[in-house]
Amino acid sequence: MPFWLKLPLVICLGICFGTWFSGESTRELDTEFLLDKMRDDMQRTTGFLAGLIVDSVVTGDEGKTETIIRQYAEGWSEFTYPCSG
C-alpha cells in the first residue's frame, strides 16, 4: 500500500478514535457530575424534611408527622412513601 494512501487512513483512524475516547470521557464525567448533584440534592432534601418534622417527632404527634411528610411527598414526583393506612 502506498504511503500517500496509508497516511490519510492513519489520520482518519486517529481522529475517529480520538473523538470516541473524548466522547466517552465526557459522558463519564457528566454521569459522575449528575450522580454527585443528585446525592447533594437528596442530602439537602432529607435535611430540610428532618427540620420540618423535628417538632412533631419529638412531641410524638404522629398525625402531624404523617401530614407533613404527605404534603412534602406530593410535591416531589420521584418520591415514593409507603403509607400506613
N, C-alpha and C positions, 0 to 999 in steps of 0.2 A: 504494500500500500504506500503510495507516495506521501512524502512529508507534508505537502500542501493540503492533503486530504485528512491526515491524522491530526494536524494542529486545530482546525475548526471543530473536529469531533471531540477532542480533549477539552477545548474551551467550552463547548456546549454542555458536555457532561459535567464539567466543573461548575458551571452556572446552575444547572439543574440540581445537583447535589447541594450546593450552597443555599439555593432557595429552599429546598426541602428541609435542611438542617435548621435554617433560621426560622422557618415556619413552625417547626416542632418546638424549638426553644421558646418562641413567642407564645405558643399555645400552652406550654408547660408553665411559664411564668404567669400567664393570665389565669390559669386554673389555680395556681398557688395563691395569687392575689385574691381571687374570688373566695377561696376557702378561708383565708385569713380574715377577709372582710365579713363573711358570714359568721365566723366564730366570734369576732368582736361584737357584731350586732346582736348575736344571741346572748352573750355575756351582759351587754348593756341592757337588753330587754329583760333578762332574768333579774338583774339588779333593780330595775325600775319596778317590775312586778312585785318583787320582795319588799320594796319600800312602800308599795301601795297596801299590801296586806299585813304588814307587820303588826299594826294595832289590833286588827281583828283576830290574828293568830294568838297574840299574847293574852288577849282577854278571853279567848276561847269561843268567840262568836263565829260558829261555823257557817251560819246563814250569810253573814256579811262577807265572809271569805269566799264562799261559793259565788255570790253575786258579783264581787269584784273580779274574780277570775273569769266568770262567764262574760261579763261586759268587755273585759280586756281581750279575751279569746275571739269574740265575734268580730273584732276589727282586724284580726290577723288571719288571712285566708289560708295560710300554710300551717296553722297551729291546730293540733288535734288535742282535745282534752276529754278524757273519759269522764262522763257524767255519772253521778251516783244516784240515779233515780229513774 
